[in-house]
Each structure stands twice: as C-alpha cells, then as structure tokens.
Amino acid sequence: MTLHALSLAALLASPPAAGPASPGPFASLAELDSAMAEVERGADVEAFWARVKAAGAMPLCFGDLAVFLHRSKADRVEWRSDFTEWQSSPEATGRRLGESDVFTFRRTFLPGTRLDYKIVEVTNRWIVDPLNPNQQLGGFGPNSVVEMPGFTAPASIERRPGVPRGTFGPAELVESRKLGYGVNVRVYVPAPRRGAPSRTPILYVTDGSDYWHEEMGRLTATLDNLIAEGRIPPLVAVFVDPWDPKHEVNRREKELAPNGDDPSRPIESCPFCEFLVEELAPRVEARYRIDPSRRGILGTSLGGYNAAFMGLRYPKHFPLLAIQSPAGRRSPWLFEGIGAAKVLPARVAIDAGLYEDWFLGVARSLREAYEKRGVKVRHLEVPDGHSWGHWRATAAPMLEFLYGER
C-alpha cells in the first residue's frame, strides 16, 4: 500500500480485486448468497452457522466487498465505524435472515482498507465481533478490525530480532507552575550508533501513554527500526502523558484544546504549550546536546490540532510538525494565522484517513495553507479511520520526512 499521495478519486477508480474469498467454506459470494437464501427460507441455522464459524474470520471478503454476519436475540443489530461516524445509520443496520437470529450487513470498501468497528445490539450494547479475532485497542477499549485484501501491515512497528533498542526510562513527574500540577513524562534515548550527529534531534509526543503503548502507538519500536535502518538519525523522544493517575482523569481536552468549548475563538492562552516550551524543554534538553533546528512535535486528533497551533505560536522552537488526523474543523483563525504568519515551521507532515470525514477536511485545509506559504509538506491519505491502527502505520513515513532529510 502506498502511504503517500493517495487520492480518493484514484482509490475509487481502482478495479475491484477478482477471485473468490479467502480460503474457507464459502468459495464464492454466490455460494454464500445461496446459503443465506436457504436460511431465509427456513433451512437449518445451526448448519449454516457452523460453516460461517469455520471460515475463522469476519467479515467474509470477496474482492472489495465485505459481508458481516452476527447472531443475536436483539430486535436490531447495527455495525458502527468511521464510515458511519460511529453513529446509528440505516445503511449499516443488519438485515435479518428470515425468522432466524442471524443478521447480515455488507459494504464495498476502498482497496487496502483497514478500519475499526463494533457491533451494536440495540438497545445500546456495544460489543466486539465474536467471530473476529483481529482487534485494535483504542481510547474506549478494544474494537474489531476490518482488513480488506490489499492491506499490508506496517513492518515499521514490529519488534525484530537484532534491532538495537533505545532506552525508555520510567515515568518522571515534572511539576509545573504553568499548569498547577505535575505531568508524567517518559524519555526515549536511542541506542548508541556509530556516526551519530554531535547534536541530537528531539521529538515531543503528546498523548504519550497512547503513543508508547504496545497495543496502540508502539512508537518506540518504530523509532528503533527507523534508526537501525538509517532512515532517521538517532533522536531523543519525550512522551508527555495527559493521564492523571491520582484522580483517574485524562487531561488531554483541557491541555491540548484549552478553548475546546469554543474552537472558533483563537487561543489566547495555552498553559500546556507554555509548559512544553518554558518548563519541560529546558529541563529535558539540559541532559543532551540537542539540535534546536531539528526539534519536532507529534500529536494526533486534538494533539494534531495542538501541534499545528504550536507551529503557529512557536515556529522557531518547533520547526518540525507531525500532525495526525487533526481536529479543528471550526477554527478558521488557525488557517488565517498560517496565511499571515511572518515565520512558519520548516517542515510539516500531515496525515488523515479517507474514512475520517471532517478530520480529512481539516488535514487538506492545513496542507493547502502551508503549501501556499512555501512550507515543505508531506501529506498522507490512507484508507483507514480514526484509529491507532492508522496512526502507528503512518508515523514512520512522517518521521522519515521530517528527520531523514536535510
């Protein structure tokens, strides 16, 4: 799967994959449809379901068509995902097979699609698909995953034998006067490498505990692999965690979007931003020989929105921006600010999923705003949604663009 410069038009124009489904009891869509029609006419449900379970996966994929099946005593069954904006949708409501307890839903997807989804048994019982062992952990627990033919799992996140691992220190509580509380921070230091630059690039990562989580961002594995392959120089990564373990509260909305209640209003003050620049950076960077011209910030969703803001307010401090699935659809001041700024970041990497609706629109608007000002931009669009399965796949090419080139 090509990760950069994918356009929706090109994907829609791609011909559907030919041939039968992956190996299983239904050799073709016609055979599955015939078996489903038999159930609707009153055939033995258990015999049919045994064949479905024998496939060992859900959904059943035939070219670019995915067929979902689920058994439930509920009156209605729905599938929710980024393609429904995680809302109830008539198009993703299951059709009952006759008088049975089997529901089905089918949808054509873009080639190479990977998406999270859940089944909702009305009323409002959200569950992972019991026939799908493939799951992705997210902010609200595990989701089931669709992987269409043509999807390729990113090699960049795999921990491979022989790849030197960087040191990933324990959480350190950094007390902040700007915020009025302590922030947990973990620092990744690269494995020693011959020929490394005398001054070290550095990356600040918001939503740190999600990015370092092995079942979510797994970013330390990506950094180990990119550095070992020479795709980026050895760099220090500072993971800033919004989670307050004492009170079991996630502070990300307060920290990353301080005017989140009114995003149409420009940010007048940002204590978290001031914490990063005035308190955290001097403390961390005193330990290393840092190259300030190669200092970057990475964030997703609200973190992506925050990274764009940091590049607008502190372009000399953060000349490298990695913006994943940025929020900020009602923030015209951000794009106007980029257009009017006297100084802008040197390089910006932006990504979004083709199923992300308005996040995709924000990403494209940011790309246009930066490109109009002559900023070097790498823009990625992938057939995915608002998921860690997406962000951990695109982190590697984004970081390679920002740090791998001079």
N, C-alpha and C positions, 0 to 999 in steps of 0.2 A: 504494500500500500504506500503510495507516495504521500508524504505527510505535508508537503508544502505546495502552495499554489493550486490546491484542489478547488474547483468551482462547482457550484451546484448544477449549473447547466451541463457541464461535462459529465458529471455523475449520472444525471438523469438521461443523458444521451447514450450512456453505456449500454450495450445489449445485455439482456439477462443471461446468466450462466445457463448453459444447456446441460441436459442429462438428468438422471434420477437423483433422488435424495441420497444423503449419506447412507452407508450400509445399515440395514435394519429390516424389519418385517414388511415395510411398505416400499416396494421397489419403484413406485412412481406415484405422482399426485393422483392419477386416475384410479390407481388401486386403493389409495386411501379414501378418495371420494366415494368409491363403490362400497367400501366397508362402512363408512359413515352413513350412507343411504340405507344400508341394511339395518343399522341400529335405529334409524328414524322409522323404519317400517316394523320395528318390534323385535329385531334379532337379539340374540344373547349379548347383553352389555359386557358381561364378565369376559367372554371370549375376545371381544373387540379390545377391551381394556388391557388384557394380557398382551395383545400384540403391540399396543401403544407403549406399555411399560418396557417391553422387550427392546424397543428402539434405544433405550438407555439415555435419551436426551430429549429436551424440549426447549424450543419448538422443533417441529419437523420441517426441514428446509428443502425446498425444491427450486433450484435456481435462485432467483431473487425473492421468492415467496416463502414466508414463514407461516406455518399452521400451528396454532396453540390449542391445546386440549386440557380440560380440567374437569374433575368430578367434584360435585358439591351438592349439598342439600339446600343451599340458598335459593331464593327465588330469582336472583340475578347475579351474574358474575361479570366483572369488568377487568380489563387489563389497563394499567396506568403506567405511563413512562413520559419521557421528554416529548414523545410525539403526540401526547395528549396534554402536555404541560402539567402532568401529574394530577389532572382533574378528570372528573367523570365525562365520558364522551360517547355519544351514540355509536360512533364508528368503531370504538374499541369495546363495545358491550358484547358479551358472548351470546351466541345462538345456541339454544338448547336442541339437542338431537332427539326429536320426537318427544316421548314421555319419559325419557331416561334422565339420569342425573349428570349427563355429560354435556359440557358447554364447549363451544369452539369459537375461535376468532382467528382471522388470517389477515395478513398485511404484506404488501410488497415493500421491500426496503432498498436503499441505495447499495450498490456493490461495496463489500468490505465493511458493512455496518457492524458496530458494536454498541449495545445500549443496555442500560439498567431498566428493569421493570419490576412491578409487583402485581399480584392478583388481589383484587378487592371483592370479597364476598359481601354483598350488600345484606345487612347494613354495616358498612364501615369496618369490616375485618380485613386488615391488610396482611397478606402472607407472602412468603417466597414461594415460588413454584415447586411443589413437592417432587416433580419429575425432572427438575433441572438442577444438577449438582453444581453448575457453574454459578458462583456468586461473587459479588463485589461489595465490600464494606463501604458504607457511606456515613454521612453525618447522622442519619436516622436508623442506623443498623444495616444489616445485610440486604441487598437486593439480588434478584435473579438477573442473569445476563443473557442477552441475545448476541450470538456471534455468527454472522452470516458467512457463507462461502466467500472467500477472498479476504477475510480478516486475517491479519497476521499479528500475533502477539509481539510486543516490543522486546527485542533482545536486550535493550539497554537497562532494563530493570532486573534482569536475572543475576543472581549471585553466582559467579562462575569460579571454579577452582583455579588457583594460580593468580587470580587478580588481587594485587595488594590492597588491603583495606585501610582506609583512613581511620584515625582515632575519633571516636564520637563520645565526647565527655558526658558526665552526668548532668542533670538539671542543676542550674545555679540560679538562685533567687537574686534578682537585681532590683534593689529598692529604687523607686522613682519619686522624686519630688514633683515632677510634672504631673504624674498620674495619681499620686497619693497612695500607692500600693506597690507591692513587689511583683515583678514579672519573671516567670521561669524561662530561662534561656539555656539552650544546649549548643555547643560549638563543635563543628566537624573540622578536623585538621587533616589534610591529605597525607597519605603515606609518602615517605621521603622518595624523591625521584631525582636521578642524575640529570643535570642540565636545567633544573627548575630556575625560573627567573629570580633575581635577587629580591625583588619586591613582589608580594603575593596578591593576586586578585582576591576580592572578597564578595560574598553574596549574602544578603539579608533575606530571610524567608519568613513571611508572615504565615499564620495558621501552622506554626512549626510542628506541633504534635501530630497533625494530619499528614504533613509532608514527610515526616520521618517514619511514620507508622508503616510496618512491613506489609500490611494488607491494604494500604491506601496509597500514599505517595511514593514510598520506598526510595526517597531521593538520595539517600546515602549510597545505595547500590548503584544508582545512575551515575553519581559523581565518581565513585571508584572506577567504574567501567570507562567513562569518558576520559578520565585522567590516564588510566592504564593504556588506553588505545591512542593516546596523544591527540585526542580530538579537542581537548581543552587543557590549559595549563593547570598545574596543581593550584587549588584555590581553597580558601577558608570559607565555610558556610555557617552562618549564625541563624539558628532556628528560634524564632520568637513565639512563645506559646501563649495563646489568649486564654487558656483554661485556668480557672481559679479553683484549685483542688480543695481549699479550705471550705469554700461556700458552694462548691459544685456548680459553678456558673461559668458559662462561656462568654467572655467579654468582647468577642470579635465585632459584634454590631456596634457596640459603643466605641471601640478603638478604631476600627477601620473605616467607619462611616459616621463620624460624630454628628453630622447633620442628617442622619438617615431618616428622620421624621419629615424632612423637607429637602429632598435631594435637588430640587430646582434652585435652591439658595446656595451660592458659593460658600465654601468652607471658610469661616472667618478665623477659627482657631482649631488646632488639632493637637491636643496634648500628646497623643500617642506618636504623632510624627515628630514632635519636638523631643520626646523621649528617645526615639531612634537616633536622631541626629546629634543631640546635645548631651545625652547621658550614656546611652548604650554604646554607640560607635566609639567614642573616645576610650571607654573602659576596655572594650574588646580589642581595639586596634593598638592599644599600648603594648600588647603582648607580641605583636607580629610586625614585620616590615611590610606594610600594606601599600599597594599601588592605588592611590585615590582615583586615577583615571580609569581604573577597571573595578570600580565599586558598583554593584548592582543590587536590585531588589526584585524579588519574585513573589507573586501572590495570585490567588485565584478568586473569582467571583467578587465579593467585596474586597478581597485582598488585591485583585487585579485593578479594581477601581482606585484603591488606595495607592497602588504603585504608580498609576497614571497621575494621581494628584501629587505624589512625592516628586515625580519628574517635572511637574509644573512648578512646584514651590521650591524644590531644591535640585535644580538641574545640574549644578556643578558638583553637588555632593553625591547624587545618584545619576551618573551619566549613562548607565545601562539599566533598561527596564525590561522585565519579563512579565507580561500581562496575560493571564489565562482567564478566558470566559468572563470578561469584565462586566460588572454591574454598572449602573449609572445611566439608565435609559432616559431619565428625566433630569439630566444635568447638562443643559446646553452651555452653561458657563465653562465647563471643562474644555469643550471643543473651541469655544471662543477664546479661552485663555491660551490654548496651544497656538491659535492663529495669531495672537497678538504678542506672544512672549518674545522678549529680546534674546533670551538664552534658552536652549532646549537640550534634552539629552542627546548623546552622540549616537546611540543605537537603541532600537526598540523592537522587541519580539512580541507579537500578539497572536493569540490563537482563540478559536471558538469551534464548537461543534455545529454541524449542519442541522441538527435537530434541536438546537438551543433557542430558537425563536429570537426573543429580543436581545439576548446576550450576543448573538451573532450580529445583530444590527449595530450594537454598541462597538463591537470589535471592528467592524468595517468602517464605522464613522471615525474611530481613532486612527485606523490606518490611513484613511484619506486625509485627516487633519495633519498627521505627521509628515506624510509624503508631500503635501502641498508646501510644507516648510523645508523640504530638502533633507529631512532626517532619514538615516538609513533604517529601513524597516524590513523585517521578515514577517510575513503574515501567513498563518497556517489555518486551514479549514479541513476538518476531518468528519467523516460520517459517524458521529458519536453525540453524546448528550452531556449533561452537567454532572460529571462523574469522575471519580478518581481513576477509573479505568482509562478515561480520556486523558486527564492531565498528566499522569505519570508516563504516558506514551509520547506526548509532545514536549515534555520537559527537555529531553536530550537534544533535539534539533534546535530548540530555542536557546539553550545554554551554549551550544556549539556556535551559533551565530553571534552571540554576544561576546563570548570569551575566546573562541577558537580562531578568530580573525583579528588582525591589527588594522 
